[in-house]
Amino acid sequence: MKALYEQVYHSLKKDIAEGKYNAGDRIPSEKELSDAYRISRITSKKALEKLVEDGIVYRQRGRGTFVSEKRGVSRQDKKQKPLFGLIVTDFDDSYSSKLISSIETSSDDQCLIILKQSFGFPEKEEKVIKELLDYGVDGLIIYPAQAEHYSSEILKMVVDQFPLVLIDRAFKGVAAASISTDNVHAAKMGMDYLFELDHQQIGILSPTRVETTTIEDRFDGIVQAYAERNVMVNRQLWCKEIKSTLPFPEATPEQDIEIIKNHLQKYPDITALFALEYKIAVLAKRAVEQAGMRVPEDVSILCFDELKNSVTDWTFTHLKQEEDKIGERAVTRLLDMVNGECSSKKEYYPARLVEGHSTCRIPFLFKIEK
């Protein structure tokens, strides 16, 4: 039995051949076909795309799909670039900004990109996905909202094999192509580095909502580092109450700084802090300094990512993610999908540790006093 989209394709092709739609006539839209045949929008989109590829119809963005004057001129013959949608949570964190730059650079001469923000809201993400599909994009790159469960729109695209690549997230039980950092190995590398500097009392700072595989994997890597040394994990040193760095903050930076200061006062044996996000590391540095201590002499700080600072040469020791490679690979994977390759492979890129000014070895006298 033929796939649903092929049945719709042949039905429309037959209508055009029999003169129901003549050259220049607009044929039903994705939504109209979806309603008429009781199929998903993605299925109707695939049917129209096949008609376009065969040169039977052509699309005008914002207007619709029309019967071609000269049939048999394929999309490839017209050398049209595919149009992709890129959805990120926001533009202002270091990872997103570098990722966007990489995707834009990689898309040059290969495809066109429409950039949208979800602001971390699943509802907004679904709305943007629908808008881009309605507009007729050929594929989507999505940096998913920070939510535990995937959206219904993402699931529909996976089921219908619509060209889709997820960035920095992998949904459990969903066969969607994804590209991200190997966060388990990266976090373990960070902990190993702190252990090698003789730190044993290490505080972990994370967002209050651990709803993504990214943060979950980083915690897994931390636990693995302890397990390999046969050392008991002291979860009391973990502070998972940071709220000002969420996509929609639930606290002010000053309130989070107070939380970190109180955490340091409650556990004075802490000699190092591992911030699972760069923005949290910035808050941690301010908290340490406001508590009358120095970074790194009194408390070392390690984090993921680092923003370039043109004002000072001071940098955090950090785990650098390969945004350039991840963005470039996302574009390549999507182009492959548009050309017929349907792979749900999950790919991971290693991070690398970059030493900055925020970490140091514990002085011998400091260890004796402790």
N, C-alpha and C positions, 0 to 999 in steps of 0.2 A: 504493500500500500504506500502511495506517495505521501511525503510529508505535507502537513497542512499548508505551508507557504507555497509549495509547488502546486497544490490543487488550486489555490487562489490565483497563482501566476497563470496557469493554463486557462482558467476561466476568463481572466481579463484579456489574455492574448486572443482567445476565441472571440470575445466581444469586439475587439479591435479589428480582427480579420473579417468579421461579418458586417462591419460598418456601424455598429452601435456607437462607437467613438471614432470620429474622423480626425485627420491630421489637424493639429492645433487645438483639439478639444481637451478640456480638463477631465481627467478620470478621477474616481473617488479617492479621497484622502485616506491616510492611515486610519484615522478615527472612524471615518465612514465605512471603510472595509471591515474594521474591527467590529463595528456594530452590526453590519449586514451579515457577516459570516460567523459572528459570535466567537471571535478569536482574539488573541492578545494583540496589543499594538505592535509588539516586536515582530510577531508573525506576519502581520500585514505589511510592516516595513520591509521585511525580507522579500516578500513577494514583489513589491514595487522596485526594490533594488535590483532584483533579477531582470525585471523588464527594462530598467535603465541600462544594466550591463549588456543586455542583448540589443540595445539601440532602438527598442520599440517605443519607449517614452523618454522624456527628459524632465528634469526637475528645475524649477525656478524657486529659489529660497524665498519664503514668505508668500508665495502665490499658489504653488501647487505642482501637480504632475500632469504633463501634457503629452499627447500623442505626437510622435516625431514626424516631420515632413519626409525625411529620408530614413526609412527604417533600416536597421542593421548596422548603424554607426554606434559602436559601443562606447561606454564611458572611458575605457582605456584609450580608444582611438582619439577621443576628445582631449586626452591628457588632463583630466580634471583631478586636482589634488583632493584626497579624502579630507573630510572635516571631522575633527575630534573635539569632544568636550573634555575639559579638565576641571574637576571639582575638588577643592581643598577646603579645610576647615577655616583657615584664615591666612593672611599674607604676612603677618608680622612676627612669626617665630623663625628662628634661624634655619631650621630644617625645611619648612615650607618655602621660604624665599629662595633658598639655594635649589630646591627641587624644581620650582617653577622656572627658574632661570635655565636649568639644565634641559627641561622639556622643551622650552621655547627655542633654545639653540639647536637641539636635536631635530626639531620639526622643520627647520629651515629647508626649503626646496623639496620637502617630502609630504607635508600635510599642513592644514590650517588648524589653529587651536582657538576654541572659545573658553575663556577662563571664568569660573564662577566660584563663589564662596558659600559654604553651608553654615558657617559660624558655629560648628559643633553641634547643631541641632538635627536629629534624625528627620524631623518633620520638614525642615527646610531642605535637607538633602534630597528627600523624595520629591519635593516640589521642583527643585532644580533639574533632577533627572528627567522628570516628565516634560519639562519645558524644552530641554535639549533634544529629547527623543521626538517631540512634536516638531521641532525645527528641522529635523532630518539629519542629525549627526550620524556619522558612519561608525563611531565607536566612542567609548568613554574610558578615561583614566580617572579613578576616584581615590582620593585620600579620605577614607570614610570618617564620618562623625564619631566622636568618642561615645560609643554605645555598645552595650554587651551583645546585642542581637543585630543581625543584618536587617536591612529594610526589605519590605516586600518587593520594591522595585528592583533591587539588586538580585533578589531570588528569581524574579521573572526573567531578567536578562540572562542569568546563568542557565535556567531551564531552556530558554529559546536559543541558547548559544550565540547571543548577541556579543560582538567584540567588546570585551570588558577586561580591564586590568586594574587590580586593587594595589594601592601603594601603602606600605607601612602597616598593613593589617592583613590578617588571614582569618577568615571566619571558619570556625570548626564545623566540619560536616558539610561544607559547601564547596563544590568543585569549581572554584573560580580561580583564574590566573592571578597570582599575586607576586609582588616583588618588594622585598624589605631587607632591612639589616638583620643579621643573625644576632638578635638581641640577647639570647641566652649566652652565647659565647662572649659577646662584648661585655656584658655585666660581670661574667666570671673573670674575664681579663682584668677588669677594673679592680675587683676584689683581690685578685692575685697580686696586683701591683701594690695595693695598700698593705697587704700582708708582708710583702717583701721589704717594705719600708718600716717593718716592725709594729705596725698598727694592729691592735687586737680588739680594742673597744671602738667599733665603727658604727656610727649612726646612719641609718638610711632615711632619706627624705623623699617622699613621693606625693602625688596628688591624692586628695581624699577619695576620688573615684577611680578604682582600678578596674576599668571596664573594657580595656582593649588588650589584645594579645601582646602588644608592644610592652606594656608595663608588666603584665603577667610573666612574660618571658624574661624580663630583666630580674624580677624577683626569683625566678627559677635558677637563673645563672648565679645569683648571689648565694642561694642555698647550696648549689653544686660546689661552689668554691669552698664553703665551710666543710661540706661532706668529704671532699678530697683530702682535707687536712685532719679529718676525724675530730673536728672542733664543733662543740655545741653552738647552735645559732641562738643568740640572745635577742629575741624579737622585741623585748622591752626597749631596746635602743632604736627601734624603727618608729619613725614619726610619719604617719599616713594621714595627716590632717591639713595639708596645704590646699587652700581653696582659691587663692587669688590668681593662680595660673591656669585655672580652668577656662575653656573657650568663653563661657559666660561666668565671670568671677562671682563667687559667693562670699568673698571676704576682701578686705583691702590688703595691699602689700604690708602695711604697718601692722595689721592684725596677725598676719602670718609670721612676720619678723618676731613679734612677741611670743608666738607659739614656739618658734625655734629657740629663742632665748630661754624660755621656761624649760624646754626639753634639755638644753645644755646644763641648766642649773640643777635639774632633777637627776641627771646622769653626768656628774662632773668627770667621770673617768673616760668619757668619749675623747678620743684624740683625732678622729677623722670623720668627715661627713661625706657620704656618697649621695649626691643629688641625682635623681633619675631623669631630671629635665634641666636644661640650662637656666631657665628663668628661676627655678628653685635655688640653684647655686648662687645666683645674684642675691636673693633674699638671705641665704645662709651667710654669705660674706658680711652683709650688713648686720646681721644678728650677732655674729661673732665679735665684730668690732664694737657694736653698741654694748656688748657685755664686758668690754674692757680687755678683750683678748686680741691676739694677732693671728693673721693667716699668712703663712702656714705654721709659724713657730709654735703656736699653742693648739691650733686646730687646722688640719689639712682639709682641703675640699676637692673632691673629684666629681665630674659631671659628664653628661652627654652633650655634645655639640659645643660650639663657641661662636659668638658673634665677633666679627672683626671690629676692633676699636681703633679709630684713627687718632684719638686723643692721647692714649697711653699705650705703652708696649706691654703692660701687665696682662697676662692671660691666665685662664683656668687650665689646669691639667684636665684633659677631656678625652672622651672617646669619640673620634671623628667618624661620622657615617659617610658613605660614598654616595652622596646625593647626585653627583654628576653621572656616575655609572648607572644608578637606579633610574634616573630620569631618562637617560638615553635608551636603556633597555626597555622601559615601559613603552616608548614610542615604537621601537623595533617590534616588540611583541604585538602591539595593536595593528601595525601595518601587516604583519604576518597573518593575523586573524582576518583582516579585511580581504586578504588574498586567498582565504580558504583554509588556513591552518587553525584548527580548533583545539588548542591545548590549555588544560587547566593546571599546568605545572606551577608549583610554588618555588620561587627562586630566592636565595638569601645571599647577601653580600657581607663579607666580614668588615668590622669596624677596625680602626687602628688607634692605639693610644698615643696621644700627643702631650708631652710633658710641658707644663707651663710653670707659673709662679705660685700656684696654690697648694702645692704638696711638698713635704720634705720628710726625711727620716726622723723618727723620734730620738731626741738626744738621750744618751745613756743615763744621765742623772735624772731626767724626767721619768724614765721607766722605773728607776729605783724608788723615787718618791711615790709613784703610783702604787 
